[in-house]
């Protein structure tokens, strides 16, 4: 039987990719006051940012219950006896721990392995895409896990923000805390290192920050996957894709939208480039 691949909604996989590769996505949750929404199921990205901009209540994020994971595992166990779960960085969320705990709640017998991707957003998504391709090609679960281990250090991302305030409020700011309190108007640029948010630079203008993203993408000698992701700036995505098209055909560039869970911690000004590949 083909191994089933599971990831969480923070991977920000485009819907057509999920469908084509047969990946199962477990939604995390966003709460506005007493109203709880499943990420990408009960609330769209557009609806979320409208509430974020115009509502008076700031959202918080919630990990799915162990029962929610176990229910998905049991359903997939009707079709397979092996499941691999790729989740966002355990240093950013308790999702990894919950995904592990859920195995003990299963009613069906099935081997389930959970891997901490050490990433989030579409960088995490690239790990899920790679292992799904390997699984669909007939690789064993142990072989697919090895593919996962090899590709985690090959993923990378750079993201630009209008403000780090949302990250600060959510406690996910990590070493980028150093950027707060600056009296200058700056556009912070961050990445993830070993699963934690870290600063990589800052610029005086949004245009220069986007130049940084462009140069980041061009710094790879070999690229297996490249993606541009935004929260609510589609024009910037198109402009950046056009610039990158001199090297990367537009049809090869994944376009992704930041999920409401990520948007809770980044705000509407997020724009990022993620790459699966090797540096020069």
MORA-V983791 format. One record per run of one state. SS is the DSSP state (2 for helix, 1 for strand, 0 for the rest). FROM is the first residue (numbers start at 1). TO is the last residue. If there is no record, write none. Layout:
ss=SS from=FROM to=TO
ss=SS from=FROM to=TO
This chain:
ss=0 from=1 to=3
ss=1 from=4 to=8
ss=2 from=9 to=11
ss=0 from=12 to=14
ss=2 from=15 to=21
ss=0 from=22 to=23
ss=1 from=24 to=26
ss=0 from=27 to=28
ss=1 from=29 to=32
ss=0 from=33 to=34
ss=1 from=35 to=39
ss=0 from=40 to=42
ss=1 from=43 to=43
ss=0 from=44 to=44
ss=2 from=45 to=54
ss=0 from=55 to=59
ss=1 from=60 to=62
ss=0 from=63 to=65
ss=2 from=66 to=76
ss=0 from=77 to=81
ss=1 from=82 to=87
ss=0 from=88 to=94
ss=2 from=95 to=105
ss=0 from=106 to=110
ss=1 from=111 to=116
ss=0 from=117 to=120
ss=2 from=121 to=136
ss=0 from=137 to=140
ss=2 from=141 to=152
ss=0 from=153 to=154
ss=1 from=155 to=160
ss=0 from=161 to=164
ss=2 from=165 to=170
ss=0 from=171 to=173
ss=2 from=174 to=179
ss=0 from=180 to=186
ss=1 from=187 to=193
ss=0 from=194 to=195
ss=1 from=196 to=203
ss=0 from=204 to=205
ss=2 from=206 to=218
ss=0 from=219 to=219
ss=1 from=220 to=230
ss=0 from=231 to=233
ss=2 from=234 to=244
ss=0 from=245 to=249
ss=2 from=250 to=252
ss=1 from=253 to=257
ss=0 from=258 to=259
ss=2 from=260 to=266
ss=0 from=267 to=270
ss=1 from=271 to=279
ss=0 from=280 to=280
